Amino acid sequence: MTEVVVDGETLTPEDVEAVARDGATVRIADDAREEVRRSRERVADVLESGEAVYGVNTGFGQLVDTQIPHGDLQALQTNLLRSHAAGAGRELEREEVRALMITRLNALVKGYSGIREVVVDLLAAMLNEGVHPVVPSRGSLGASGDLAPLAHTSLVLIGEGAALVGGERLPGDEALARVGLEPVTLEAKEGLALINGTQLTAGLAALALLDAERTLRAADAAGSLTTEVTLATTANCDPQIQRVRPHDGQAASARNVKRLTEESEIVESHRNCDRVQDAYSIRCLPQVHGPVRDALAHLREAIDVELNSATDNPLVFDADEVDPRASGTDSAAVLSGGNFHGEVLALRLDYATSALTELAAISERRVDRMLNPNVQEDHLPPFLTEHSGLHSGLMIPQYTTASLVNDLRSLGRPSTDNATVSGNQEDHVSMSAGSALGFREAAAKAGTVVGVELLAGAQASEFLDDSLSHAAGTRAVYDLVREVSPPLREDRSLADEMEAVADLVREGFVDEAVERALGERLE
């Protein structure tokens, strides 16, 4: 994908990733441009009326009752950006900033924000020319949207703040000039339109969702390889078991394991053994991975809607679209509401973080089953090394997975907290940006844990009967791991190889390897 057309209606997480990570350019659709122009005309009509309308010619937050003289409206918007650019913490990464920018642009071109075309054009040009504002990651409460991060982003549009261009940090005006762009002077409503929305939350959520979905499919692959190398059965994935407990996610994970292990000589070799049941971490894979899949699907549903929603306040409508008693004029109406409140994402993000914690937890238990001499099968040496004692094998990578699972369990649940701000006018917030940052961390750490399971599964494969072959799916996974991590014959530092396998998980290479082998993608 080399270009993403922004129309306010059809943006997907995959589009966000294309712009944020892959450098796809953006183009504003013609129909969306017309909606932007119409929205600005409504604001002009309200200004001409002289009526006091929040966000257009009044103060903000607790200062809502202070009407601003017409001659001060430009200064009001500039002051808004300056005062709200008060973030802290680590600076957002390049892809995080680009995700924030593309999602904000898409919300603005829906045509309910009252912003001018020249402003959205500059935002699009900054994306296309690689002008990336310097944005602290902390400061948003998730209502009234992601104010501080969006304010830091928007300062660059007026030639203030700072931005990275080609890796060089420059003042905002110099950053724009470096690529032949000029700052804008904001008019009434435009500063508020730029900063009042859920776009840090939604942008980060979109990227992390894709990482999490890839990690989940890789976990199905890792669990399938573990099933083989521990001489476990795939009877637990029989369709009849899923039919009588018909949860969609559970059935999908079971089908994935069946596909990945189909015609495995290793599985067939012990079909009539005397083992009655496998441990829960293997036997209950569909019942654990499945709910994770359901949680991510629930989150994706909200992200798909949020990416294409108008989330600032107030919103500008045609007068005939709303109650005639609404604030405005005969041709336009400006409505104050709460679309900036991020609860719809915050709750689902925290739920998804909990789900990824469980995915990592069961993966770590499968790693232990392959390494632990007290529970592993007779054909596997302690810690998957031929000379245990002299060598420690994969002992410490399992420690690392245990540490990461502990980190995941320690992640807070921001959506359950609250802070009262702005003179008690804003007395309930969502903390959705914290939830998004937590979910992004969870996706990264869960990917590392699943990567260690793949590494252990590949190493355990070295101790199987050479005459028995993997299934096509698990063989593809084994071969992929071996591209970045050779068999462990004697102890060596595995840190770089662990990270390399984790990258295979998070960046979708496991997906691609399986799809090539099976002719279809995992669910």
Summary of the structure (lengths in Angstrom):
residues: 523
radius of gyration: 26.5
end to end distance: 22.0
largest distance: 86.5
contacts: 1982
relative contact order: 0.12
helix: 58%
strand: 8%
